[in-house]
Amino acid sequence: MLIGAVEAGGTKFVCGIGNEAGEVLDRVSFPTEQPEKTLGRVIDYFRDKNVSAIGIGSFGPINIDVNSPEYGYVTTTPKPGWGNYPVLPELKRAFDVPFGWDTDVNAAALGEATWGVAKGLDSCLYYTIGTGVGVGVYIEDKLTHGLVHPEGGHVLTRHYPGETFAGVCPYHGDCLEGVAAGPAIEARWGVKASELPADHQAWEIEAFYIGQAIASAVLLVSPKRVILGGGVMHQMQLFPLIREQVRRNLNGYVSASALAEGIDQYIVPPGLGDNAGLCGSLALGLRALRG
Amino acid sequence: MLIGAVEAGGTKFVCGIGNEAGEVLDRVSFPTEQPEKTLGRVIDYFRDKNVSAIGIGSFGPINIDVNSPEYGYVTTTPKPGWGNYPVLPELKRAFDVPFGWDTDVNAAALGEATWGVAKGLDSCLYYTIGTGVGVGVYIEDKLTHGLVHPEGGHVLTRHYPGETFAGVCPYHGDCLEGVAAGPAIEARWGVKASELPADHQAWEIEAFYIGQAIASAVLLVSPKRVILGGGVMHQMQLFPLIREQVRRNLNGYVSASALAEGIDQYIVPPGLGDNAGLCGSLALGLRALRG
């Protein structure tokens, strides 16, 4: 049985085919252009693939309320042409199969819980820290939807001591995304994050912010694992620094071995590597098929 | 059909009987003493009540992992005699009925979602702000457990501008509980919170902290309603101040009418009033019965 997967990003779309074991058997990628053209390429790709279901993890914000007339729409994105666009309805018109539809980060969280580093666990958080910060929330074996959907990249954190950088988030200035996403690092230091040396003070500050946000998230929803992906997290020196910040902020209050001697296995990189996004969409498709 | 309910607090226990409509038909209350004596009184109360199930919402921290050998224990509480005590196992030995077991705040969240101000919604957060701060988390029709259980009263918030108060949390100093619970207000101003006039600056500062924590929680898990209970929230002037802080912190980023013109119905007092705790335990019992 073949499942289709669409990783619908704001910069590029990735389409692929996979199976129930989470194996990706084929994939293509193309730039995100106008929605008609882009979705046309998605439809062309799947036309002869004979998939039993299709899962889509999308950039957002999106409507994931199945009772809404706008279910399946990309909503208030500033991306030209995509605002209030019926992505899922367009694809449903082309293929009569079950569809899974969720945010890209929720998809990634589900993928990791199905085949990756959170396999077998009934909860995890998936942070992507790159051009923006997003958080996928998987709790009690379900993806969290709620009022809209999680937007945990915009939580407020305390400033690093002495820090005067005002942040770059157009809504909040110095929310987590505003101080810790790639563009924030570049604005703060005047060079691309990837060009900063591994021992630069930038990483200590970065870990301060990320660790603080994770500590508060651990307190609020008590996830069984926290997965950190995205371009910024390719800086592997961040992991021990972030774990230390989480430990410092919790200060022994939550009594769990995962947060003490087990923290190296608790705050971890994605297990699915470069296929994390596509596998997440695959997992959404599989879940849609199984109902 | 009758359901038993136990509101197991650190100061007092409330036991009661109710029905499937959430009506409390009988209740008694007694101080929390040594566990053997206190649980003895619970057992005596229910002995002739012929209940079909019993729900317990307990002070914590507690073990709510059904796969753990310590499931049903109160764990690392400093309360004399109660540390690592098998509360649920003791009660199970006395009554051969299904038992529900969760934190007091999770119980309250479930009660509100079943019969109260979040009735019919599949998610809500329940904050109690009193001698401590606790947060019950109900998401996608399930109470959140995870690694341990939510402890959202201890999240970190930014200081109120110019604030130098160090907070009173023994673990974190100035976490939310450390600056916003009743004892913090008393330590900060030198009088009991209940004695401060309604127009005192204390309430603006209080709303600043609570509103900030709620804004971050709304971003992370997108609840469909936020319920604020506990002694401090008897200060009704706090509600408009808190709503304003939430709106300011979100700054229009999350597009939902509930967070704009609907915010008066979004951040609200408990619908079950003084029976909120007991009704929550009743709901736990009912859920245990229905499996």
Interface residues (C-beta under 8 A of the other chain):
Chain A: P61 T75 T76 S123 V135 V137 I139 E140 K142 L143 T144 H145 G146 L147 V148 H149 P150 E151 G152 G153 H154 V155 L156 T157 R158 H159 Y171 H172 Q212 A215 S216 A217 V218 L219 L220 V221 S222 P223 K224 N249 N251 G252 Y253 V254 S255 A256 A258 L259
Chain B: P61 T75 T76 S123 V135 V137 I139 E140 K142 L143 T144 H145 G146 L147 V148 H149 P150 E151 G152 G153 H154 V155 L156 T157 R158 H159 Y171 H172 Q212 A215 S216 A217 V218 L219 L220 V221 S222 P223 K224 N249 N251 G252 Y253 V254 S255 A256 A258 L259
